[in-house]
C-alpha cells in the first residue's frame, strides 16, 4: 500500500507543481510587458558621448614630454560632421587618386622620391 500512496503523492505533486509553474509564467508575461513600458517611457534614445577638447602631446621613448602641439584645446570632429566640400578640397590638393589606389599611391611615392633625390 505504501508504494501506491507514494506514486499517487508523487503524481499529485508533479501535476500541482506544473500547474503552479504554468500559472506563474502566464501571469509574469503581462507583468513583464507593463514593467518594460514603465522603465522605458521615452523609447529608444540616441545618446552620443562627446569627446573632450584636447591638446596633442609628443613624448619621447622614455615617456618624457617633448612638446605640446597646439596650446589651445581642440575638440575632435567626426568625419560625418565635416562638409563634403572640405573633404573634396583636401583630396584634390593632397591625393587626386585617393579613391583609385588601395591606400598607397606607388606612382606618387616614386615621383616624390625622385624629386627628393634630384633636389640635393
C-alpha positions as CSV (number, residue, x, y, z in Angstrom):
1,X,0.0,0.0,0.0
2,X,2.9,2.3,0.7
3,X,4.3,2.3,-2.9
4,X,0.8,3.1,-4.3
5,X,0.5,6.0,-1.9
6,X,3.9,7.2,-2.9
7,X,3.2,7.2,-6.6
8,X,-0.2,9.0,-6.1
9,X,1.5,11.7,-3.9
10,X,4.3,12.0,-6.5
11,X,1.9,12.4,-9.4
12,X,-0.2,14.9,-7.4
13,X,2.9,17.0,-6.5
14,X,4.1,16.9,-10.1
15,X,0.7,17.9,-11.5
16,X,0.2,20.7,-8.9
17,X,3.7,22.0,-9.4
18,X,3.4,22.1,-13.1
19,X,0.1,23.9,-12.9
20,X,1.5,26.4,-10.4
21,X,4.5,27.0,-12.7
22,X,2.3,27.5,-15.8
23,X,0.0,29.9,-14.0
24,X,3.1,31.9,-12.7
25,X,4.6,32.1,-16.2
26,X,1.2,33.2,-17.6
27,X,1.0,36.0,-15.0
28,X,4.6,37.1,-15.5
29,X,4.3,37.8,-19.2
30,X,1.8,40.7,-18.9
31,X,3.6,42.0,-15.8
32,X,6.9,42.0,-17.7
33,X,5.4,44.0,-20.5
34,X,3.9,46.5,-18.1
35,X,7.3,46.8,-16.4
36,X,9.1,47.3,-19.7
37,X,6.7,50.1,-20.6
38,X,7.2,51.7,-17.2
39,X,11.0,51.5,-17.3
40,X,11.5,53.0,-20.8
41,X,8.8,55.6,-21.3
42,X,10.9,57.7,-23.7
43,X,11.6,54.9,-26.3
44,X,15.0,54.4,-27.8
45,X,17.4,57.2,-27.1
46,X,20.1,58.4,-29.5
47,X,22.9,59.2,-27.0
48,X,26.4,60.1,-28.1
49,X,29.3,60.8,-25.8
50,X,31.2,63.9,-26.9
51,X,34.9,63.8,-26.7
52,X,36.5,66.4,-24.6
53,X,38.7,69.1,-26.2
54,X,42.3,68.1,-26.1
55,X,45.8,69.1,-26.8
56,X,48.3,66.9,-28.7
57,X,51.4,65.9,-26.7
58,X,54.6,64.4,-28.1
59,X,56.5,62.1,-25.8
60,X,60.0,60.6,-26.2
61,X,60.6,56.9,-25.9
62,X,61.3,57.3,-22.2
63,X,57.8,58.8,-21.7
64,X,59.0,62.3,-21.1
65,X,57.1,65.2,-22.6
66,X,58.9,66.7,-25.6
67,X,56.5,69.3,-26.8
68,X,52.8,70.3,-26.8
69,X,51.2,70.8,-30.2
70,X,48.5,73.5,-30.2
71,X,48.4,75.3,-26.9
72,X,44.6,75.8,-27.3
73,X,42.3,73.0,-26.6
74,X,40.8,71.4,-29.7
75,X,37.7,69.2,-30.0
76,X,37.8,66.1,-32.3
77,X,35.4,66.2,-35.2
78,X,33.8,63.1,-36.7
79,X,34.2,62.6,-40.4
80,X,30.4,62.7,-41.0
81,X,30.4,66.2,-39.5
82,X,32.9,67.5,-42.0
83,X,31.3,69.2,-45.0
84,X,31.8,67.2,-48.3
85,X,33.2,70.3,-50.0
86,X,36.1,70.4,-47.4
87,X,36.8,66.7,-48.0
88,X,36.8,67.2,-51.8
89,X,39.1,70.2,-51.5
90,X,41.7,68.4,-49.3
91,X,41.6,65.3,-51.5
92,X,42.1,67.4,-54.7
93,X,45.1,69.1,-53.2
94,X,46.7,66.1,-51.4
95,X,45.8,63.0,-53.4
96,X,43.8,63.2,-56.5
97,X,43.9,59.4,-57.0
98,X,42.7,58.7,-53.4
99,X,39.7,56.6,-54.5
100,X,41.7,54.7,-57.2
101,X,44.5,53.1,-55.1
102,X,44.5,50.9,-52.0
103,X,45.9,53.3,-49.5
104,X,49.4,53.8,-51.1
105,X,49.9,55.6,-54.3
106,X,53.2,53.9,-55.5
107,X,53.5,56.2,-58.5
108,X,53.2,59.3,-56.3
109,X,55.6,57.8,-53.8
110,X,58.2,57.1,-56.5
111,X,57.7,60.6,-58.0
112,X,58.3,62.2,-54.6
113,X,61.3,60.0,-54.0
114,X,62.7,61.1,-57.4
115,X,62.2,64.8,-56.7
116,X,63.8,64.5,-53.2
117,X,66.8,62.8,-54.7
118,X,67.1,65.4,-57.5
119,X,66.8,68.3,-55.1
120,X,70.1,67.6,-53.4
